[in-house]
Amino acid sequence: MSTELCWKRLRKEADTLKPRHLSELLADPQRFDRLSVRHDGLLLDFSRQRLTTETLEQLIDLAEAAELRPAIEALLDGAPVNLTEQRAALHTALRAPEGTKLKLDGKDVIAGVQQTLQAMERLVAQLHRGQWRGYAGEAIDTVVNIGVGGSDLGPLMACQALEEFTPDSARGIDLHFVSSMDGSQLSGLLSWLNPATTLFVISSKSFTTIDTLANAATARQWLVDASGLDAEVINAHHFIGITANPTKASQWGIPTSNQLLFWDWTGGRYSLWSGIGLPIALAIGMSGFRQLLAGAHSMDRHFREAPFTGNLPVLLALVGIWNINLLDIHAHAILPYDGRLARLPAYLEQLEMESNGKSVRIDGSDCSERTCPVLWGEIGPNAQHAFYQLLHQGTEQVMCDFIVPARRYVGQSQPLQEQHRLALANCLAQARVLALGDKALSEEQTRDAPPWKRYRGNQPSTAILLDELTPYSLGSLIALYEHKVYVQSVIWGINPFDQWGVELGKKMATELLEALEGDADPARFDCATRGLLERINRLGKAAEPRKG
């Protein structure tokens, strides 16, 4: 069956289902059993989606018509699926177990990955044992990760999510993250950190990212001023570089012995599995980091091997396609009901919108279908007191992902266990009311309710239930979303691994920096930009101290 015919059938299916309310669909007592799937400690419940098992069958037909199965094989086998940059996207190789074989351009990729992991292990052990010394001979007790985008969002998210898994050996290391280009985060840290015991990790794939290097230069000057030593000495004792461009890292001054390398086939938003994950390994130990990799690898194998009818990433992606392209829902809320996952929405915002925020297909033609929705989110209890009003009674249709662990605080105090049950109750209640609306209430509660106390419901959601949050399950969860993004890109016919819009912004910022520093003529810019440049420069001159 052709993709055109599949889309035609799905549009007819959507016309049939659009008038039906979720309350009607949920009246089927077998619905949960039919529309929930499990793998390795993760359960996905699609029963609150506005579809049927027949809808899923038609969506799977679309996936097969789009040749999804060979596309999955191409991704995992190292084919150049990033066509605009003519390279592979082998983040899955970063979590493949030792002994796996995968050659790219005649070289064993996995052997290189294992070498980096071994180098990471040596660095982590050195820091945990207090054997990395600063310029004054004192043990390093503070590590500051300087990065932006995937070099910040992934490690920060994982470190926060897995904080309780910190081993005793890591408790002597304080971790901080700096990403803002204006220096506000860094200046606050430098005001109280001890330069003699602080190590900076510069995380940059290209080692040319201006905001990252600006923060790094500020940190180095702070160390030089505090120590009175040359930059070369400071670089050796207080900087680690994690990059795919060792030449640039060396030019900046990072000794080769202080570099962790990864490869150009690792996209920034997929890089937490690489040396970029050093902060995670420092926080939870290499054993914990390897569990994170193992959980992701389990999802990789499931993605490759499971039939589409029970394939978690494929089904999650197809349900998204259904909502976006057939039900015209273009907003997506990520709602974790666990404070440890506070940074997950921000991480997924980059993963999805930087990957699939495209309007041009791989062949250069305009996309005929809508692509990535606007994605945002917040910890569920906070969101309930913020934007849930829009979800319950607003004019926008929104699809939601509720993410929660079933178990927490096992063997700990009763009050903490009660708090987790409260979080579970709120999660289930919100998903129920968003689906059913007024029908979740008794007839007595709704009989005389005024319009402003009525709830339409019919907001679709997926519940993602983790048995519990561990390094392993977090790895599986992140890989689940990575593969979901890829499946959708295949069906839309776009490349999820480039980000030319991001590159344009970087280039334009460089040109405007030259104008702000007086090295470029403002006349080359549009009138709005010229007006702001003139105002900024005028204020800057007025702030300069007067001579004499």
FENSULNOR-V631979 format. One line per field, one symbol per residue. phi: phi as a letter, one per 40 degrees, with the letter a starting at -180 (. if undefined). psi: psi as a letter, one per 40 degrees, with the letter a starting at -180 (. if undefined). Layout:
phi = ???
psi = ???
//
This chain:
phi = .ccccccccccccccccdcccdccccccccccccbbbbafgbbbbbccccabccccccccdcccccfcdccccccccgccccccbfacbbdcccbccdgcbabbfgbccccccccccccdcccccccccgccbcccgcccbbbbcbaagccbccdcdccccbdccccdccccbcbbbbbcccgccccccccbccccbbbbbcbadcfbcccccccccccccdcccccgbcdcccdccbbbbbabbccccccchccdcbbbbbbccbcdcbccccddcddccccbgccccccdcccccdcccdcccccdcbcdccccccccddcccbbfbbbbbbbcbadccdccdcccdcdccccbcbbbcdcgccccbcbcccbaiadddccdcbbcdcccbccccbcbbcbaccbagcgbccdcccccccccccdcccccccccgdccbccccbdbccdcbbbcggccabcbbcdacbdcccdccccdcdcddcdcccccgbccbbaccccccccccccccccccgbacccccccccccccccccccccccccccg
psi = hiddddddddddddddddehiddddeeheeddddfiiihfehhhheeeigiidddddddddddddefdddddddddeeigegdeefiigfddddehiheihhhhfeihddddddddddddddddddddefehiadeeihhehhhhhaibdeddddddddddfdeehiddeeehhhihhdheeeddddddeeeihdefhhhhhhhdefehddddddddddddddddddeiidddddddehhhhiegdddddddehideehhiaieehideeeeeaddeddddddeiddddddddddddddddddddiiddfhdddddddddddddddefhfhhhhghfhddfdeddddddddddddegiehideeiiheiibhihhiaihdddddecedddddeaehhhiihhhiidiifheaidddddddddddddddddddddddbdeeiidddedfhidefihdaehiihhhhidihidddddddddddddddddddddefiheeigdddddddddddddddddeeeiheeeiiddddddddddddddddeiiii.
//
